[in-house]
Amino acid sequence: MVTNASLDIVQVSASDMANFSYLLYCPRRKVGAAVDPSFQPERLLAEAKKRGVTIETLFNTHGHRDHVAGNGVILAETGARLAAHPLDVEKADIPVFDNQMFSLGDGTLTVLHTPGHSPGSICLHTGNALLTGDTLFVTRVGRADLAGSDVKALYHSLRRLAGYPPDTRIFPGHDYGPIPVSTLEYEREHNPYLQCPDLASFIRLRLGDS
């Protein structure tokens, strides 16, 4: 658990596909958001109950089934509103867009539209933390060979994330790396995709690994 700008971040293992879900909340006012409940939404609900947190919003970083499968359970149990980018989730209660800000008690988070893995992929920025969904993993990045993927857009999204300070904490959508949470500095040193000098080399590396 990491505290950033009044928000606590709880990382939850949420499926046999190494998915991570997240609970973001204000520790003083005990209100928060769930992110990507995946196939085991009860784990997110248990974390919220343990901390006495009311989940007001459910964010999807993108619309792939391994991230959204538990939406119905979270929404039914909490009465939360679903927030997602309309290019990925058409029927969200709250369509989100780039640089949109949300309040969670005393804290805030900002939506970053980071297309590439999917057209409507988003990351969530709060304090010195980025929840990166399937855009950026620890030492890896999201696939770009799926329906709706765009390897050029993924490159530019990653360049945007690379502009954040080196101590920015990276909370990925899957447990695919050697550690569950890293920093942007760590990624710059260990992630070959962030070391590509140009778009052409990134495309060769990403499509060659797919």
C-alpha positions, -999 to +999 in steps of 0.1 A: +000+000+000+013+034-010+000+068+001+002+096-025-014+130-023-041+119+002-049+088-017-040+053-007-034+027-034-041-010-027-029-035-053-050-066-055-042-099-074-074-105-093-072-135-117-053-165-129-041-143-158-019-123-134-043-093-135-040-065-109-070-047-096-067-015-075-085+003-048-078+040-046-092+059-016-090+089+007-080+076+041-097+104+060-131+104+043-131+067+034-144+072-001-127+058-032-126+041-065-122+006-078-101-001-110-103-031-133-120-058-111-112-086-135-124-121-127-123-119-089-141-087-079-148-101-045-111-094-036-116-057-043-148-056-023-130-074+006-102-048+006-128-020+007-148-036+035-116-042+055-108-005+053-143+008+057-142+024+022-172+033+001-166+027-035-181+056-055-166+051-089-154+021-109-127+028-136-118+006-165-084+012-179-097-004-211-124-027-223-107-061-226-126-088-208-099-098-183-102-062-169-140-057-171-154-091-162-161-082-126-178-049-134-213-061-128-205-074-093-188-042-082-216-020-096-243-042-080-227-044-046-217-008-043-240+013-065-208+029-080-208+046-114-188+032-142-161+055-157-143+045-189-133+059-223-161+057-248-138+042-275-135+011-253-166+010-231-196+026-249-222+023-220-201+038-192-221+061-168-192+085-170-174+088-203-138+099-195-115+119-216-079+131-216-069+153-186-102+149-169-099+152-131-119+133-104-121+140-067-119+112-042-125+127-008-095+150-002-075+136-031-077+138-069-068+117-099-063+126-135-072+105-166-046+102-193-058+089-226-031+065-237-042+047-269-022+019-285-030-014-267-067-004-274-083+027-288-097+038-254-069+028-231-063+052-202-039+056-173-047+072-140-024+097-124-025+106-087+003+121-066+035+105-078+018+074-090+006+061-124-018+032-128-009+022-163-033-006-172-020-026-202-001+004-216+030+000-195+041-031-175+072-036-154+100-041-180+073-047-207+045-029-225+011-039-238+005-059-270-001-040-302-012-068-325-048-071-313-080-058-330-080-020-324-043-019-314-021+007-329+017+003-324+024+039-334-001+052-309+014+030-282+048+044-288+035+080-284+016+071-253+047+056-237+067+087-246+041+107-228+044+085-197+082+087-199+080+124-194+069+121-158+095+124-130+118+095-124+104+087-089+069+082-103+056+049-091+043+025-118+013+003-109+007-020-139-024-039-150-007-073-149+020-090-127+043-096-157+076-083-144+102-092-118+085-069-093+048-059-089+054-021-087+083-001-101+093+034-108+097+053-140+135+054-133+135+016-130+116+013-163+140+036-181+169+014-170+152-020-174+124-017-200+137-021-236+106-004-250+114+028-232+149+027-245+140+027-282+155+058-298+128+063-323+094+050-336+109+026-362+130+008-336+100+006-313+078-009-340+104-035-348+108-045-312+071-045-303+058-064-334+088-087-333+079-097-297+041-101-303 
